[in-house]
């Protein structure tokens, strides 16, 4: 693009109130628009089917697994939304949980980040605990990259400038590597907000990291948790500015993403939205990017959702009332 074209685009952006980075450049492909239609589900049929605080989703060929932190259980549904079982209960013994905050699957086994018990448990589909391994921090999410690579994330506590947020273990629970230093400024409010991030496993034991506010990149890590590259996100995807109370006043930070997913070579970012009170919350728009970070499409959901997972033309999600929702993407 020549200099005159660039200047014209910037002037147009300023006149219309749109950030210059959000204006499509000549040659950018148009952004397609889709809607997500709600798919009729088979219903719960049990009090155990109700989700009190759904914080993590995973699925396999036949089922959806939801970590319910408040009920201290993993709820299992068919892909048509019919409730099948709830495994686990509150406690510290095998097969019991204290705030299960993450769930992942491999080979018919269920991996659960048992947050306040400071461990990851590996369960059969029946809920019987096969093994567990403890850790010196409270695990937030768990991702099984392969049979011998288990990625566990933690929340930044703001207590140390040497804290790491990614922790890679082998199948026996031995720590192999720690990566991604937490932001440390000494202000716990700012640090907590800017250390929030999301992980999506890739197709070859690799994984992707998106910070919820810190930067406009998707970080690509290999199966050994080595950083492979940084994918810039298309400037047409706009973040939301949010004032935070920090030491000495207020600071504007950009809320970039509420939740994310990766499926078939594409990234799906759930954009945050403003609430009626002026705060930011989960939104009802999902933006789709290709492997190079170029914006391809926008999907409009019928409701705001807090969590999502993508499987082809299907989106499995949890809405703001903690109901499991299933959508079909249509043009």
TIFIGU-429357 format. One record per residue (C-alpha): x, y, z. Coordinates in steps of 0.2 Angstrom, whole numbers, padded with zeros to 4 digits, always signed. Example, Ala and Ser with C-alpha at 12.3 -4.5 7.8 and 13.67 -1.06 7.14 Angstrom:
# TIFIGU-429357
+0062-0022+0039 +0068-0005+0036 
This chain:
# TIFIGU-429357
+0000+0000+0000 +0007+0017-0005 +0009+0032+0007 -0006+0041+0000 -0018+0026+0002 -0012+0024+0020 -0015+0042+0024 -0032+0042+0016 -0037+0027+0027 -0031+0035+0043 -0040+0051+0039 -0056+0041+0035 -0054+0032+0052 -0052+0048+0062 -0067+0056+0054 -0078+0041+0057 -0072+0038+0075 -0064+0021+0070 -0047+0017+0076 -0035+0018+0061 -0029+0000+0065 -0047-0006+0063 -0049+0000+0045 -0047-0014+0032 -0032-0011+0020 -0034-0014+0001 -0032-0032-0002 -0040-0038+0014 -0053-0051+0012 -0070-0046+0017 -0076-0052+0034 -0090-0065+0032 -0105-0064+0044 -0113-0079+0051 -0126-0082+0064 -0127-0096+0077 -0144-0104+0079 -0148-0113+0095 -0150-0132+0093 -0164-0140+0102 -0157-0151+0116 -0164-0166+0124 -0165-0158+0142 -0158-0162+0158 -0170-0174+0167 -0160-0173+0184 -0156-0160+0197 -0137-0166+0194 -0139-0159+0176 -0140-0141+0182 -0123-0132+0181 -0120-0120+0196 -0103-0113+0190 -0097-0120+0174 -0079-0115+0172 -0072-0127+0158 -0078-0137+0143 -0071-0152+0134 -0078-0164+0122 -0074-0180+0113 -0082-0189+0098 -0098-0193+0108 -0099-0182+0124 -0097-0165+0132 -0088-0163+0149 -0091-0148+0160 -0081-0144+0176 -0093-0137+0188 -0083-0129+0201 -0097-0125+0214 -0104-0142+0213 -0087-0150+0214 -0091-0162+0200 -0088-0165+0181 -0105-0166+0172 -0106-0177+0157 -0118-0173+0142 -0121-0181+0125 -0118-0170+0110 -0136-0167+0109 -0137-0160+0126 -0144-0175+0136 -0137-0176+0154 -0128-0193+0157 -0119-0192+0173 -0110-0182+0186 -0094-0188+0193 -0085-0182+0209 -0091-0174+0225 -0084-0162+0237 -0069-0168+0247 -0050-0172+0247 -0050-0191+0243 -0048-0200+0227 -0062-0195+0215 -0067-0180+0225 -0064-0162+0221 -0062-0145+0229 -0066-0132+0215 -0063-0142+0200 -0057-0128+0188 -0052-0137+0172 -0056-0153+0162 -0047-0162+0148 -0048-0179+0139 -0037-0192+0132 -0041-0210+0127 -0057-0211+0137 -0049-0204+0153 -0054-0188+0161 -0040-0176+0168 -0047-0163+0181 -0038-0148+0188 -0043-0150+0206 -0039-0133+0211 -0040-0131+0230 -0033-0149+0233 -0018-0143+0223 -0017-0158+0211 -0023-0165+0195 -0033-0181+0195 -0035-0194+0181 -0051-0203+0181 -0060-0217+0172 -0077-0212+0164 -0085-0220+0179 -0077-0207+0190 -0064-0220+0198 -0048-0211+0201 -0033-0220+0192 -0020-0208+0199 -0016-0191+0204 -0001-0180+0206 +0001-0165+0217 +0009-0148+0214 +0015-0133+0223 +0002-0121+0216 -0016-0121+0213 -0019-0128+0196 -0032-0118+0185 -0033-0127+0169 -0027-0144+0162 -0023-0148+0144 -0017-0165+0138 -0006-0162+0124 -0001-0181+0122 +0001-0196+0133 +0017-0190+0140 +0014-0171+0140 +0001-0163+0152 +0000-0144+0152 -0006-0136+0168 -0009-0117+0170 -0009-0106+0186 -0016-0089+0190 -0003-0076+0193 -0003-0072+0212 +0007-0056+0211 +0018-0061+0225 +0034-0064+0215 +0043-0057+0200 +0049-0075+0195 +0032-0083+0195 +0028-0093+0179 +0010-0097+0172 +0013-0112+0161 +0019-0129+0169 +0023-0144+0158 +0022-0162+0166 +0025-0179+0159 +0012-0193+0161 +0019-0198+0178 +0017-0180+0185 +0035-0175+0185 +0038-0157+0181 +0047-0155+0164 +0047-0136+0161 +0039-0119+0167 +0037-0105+0155 +0028-0088+0152 +0033-0076+0167 +0019-0068+0176 +0017-0049+0174 +0023-0041+0191 +0021-0023+0195 +0017-0024+0213 -0001-0019+0210 -0012-0034+0214 -0027-0028+0204 -0018-0023+0189 -0007-0039+0189 -0022-0051+0192 -0031-0043+0177 -0016-0043+0165 -0011-0060+0169 -0027-0068+0164 -0025-0079+0148 -0032-0093+0138 -0025-0109+0131 -0031-0119+0116 -0022-0136+0111 -0016-0137+0093 -0016-0152+0081 +0001-0159+0084 +0004-0158+0103 +0007-0139+0102 -0004-0126+0110 -0009-0108+0108 -0010-0094+0121 -0021-0078+0121 -0020-0065+0134 -0037-0058+0139 -0029-0041+0140 -0011-0039+0139 -0007-0040+0120 -0014-0043+0103 -0005-0058+0099 -0008-0077+0099 +0007-0086+0106 +0012-0102+0098 +0020-0115+0109 +0027-0132+0104 +0024-0149+0113 +0039-0145+0125 +0032-0128+0129 +0045-0119+0119 +0039-0103+0111 +0038-0105+0092 +0031-0089+0087 +0019-0074+0089 +0004-0072+0078 -0002-0054+0076 -0021-0053+0077 -0029-0043+0063 -0031-0025+0068 -0050-0025+0062 -0053-0034+0078 -0055-0020+0091 -0052-0022+0110 -0063-0013+0123 -0055-0001+0135 -0058-0003+0153 -0053+0009+0168 -0046-0001+0183 -0044+0006+0200 -0025+0004+0203 -0013+0012+0216 -0013+0030+0214 -0028+0032+0203 -0036+0023+0188 -0027+0015+0173 -0035+0011+0156 -0032-0007+0150 -0038-0015+0135 -0050-0030+0137 -0045-0041+0122 -0054-0058+0123 -0066-0066+0135 -0063-0084+0129 -0055-0093+0115 -0055-0109+0105 -0045-0117+0091 -0053-0129+0078 -0047-0135+0061 -0033-0122+0059 -0044-0107+0065 -0044-0097+0080 -0061-0092+0088 -0061-0077+0100 -0076-0072+0110 -0076-0053+0112 -0080-0045+0128 -0095-0033+0129 -0101-0019+0140 -0114-0022+0152 -0128-0010+0157 -0118-0004+0172 -0103+0001+0161 -0093-0014+0166 -0086-0027+0154 -0093-0045+0153 -0095-0059+0141 -0101-0055+0124 -0112-0063+0110 -0100-0061+0095 -0086-0073+0090 -0073-0068+0078 -0064-0081+0067 -0046-0079+0062 -0035-0090+0050 -0018-0097+0055 -0010-0081+0051 -0021-0070+0062 -0031-0063+0048 -0049-0060+0052 -0061-0071+0041 -0078-0070+0049 -0089-0065+0063 -0102-0076+0071 -0117-0068+0080 -0123-0079+0095 -0141-0077+0101 -0136-0075+0119 -0120-0070+0128 -0109-0084+0133 -0095-0086+0146 -0086-0102+0139 -0086-0110+0122 -0078-0124+0112 -0079-0126+0093 -0082-0143+0084 -0084-0139+0065 -0101-0131+0063 -0105-0133+0081 -0102-0122+0096 -0104-0129+0113 -0105-0115+0126 -0111-0110+0143 -0122-0095+0145 -0122-0082+0159 -0135-0092+0169 -0123-0108+0168 -0134-0117+0156 -0126-0128+0143 -0130-0121+0125 -0127-0129+0108 -0127-0119+0092 -0125-0122+0074 -0116-0110+0063 -0126-0105+0048 -0122-0091+0034 
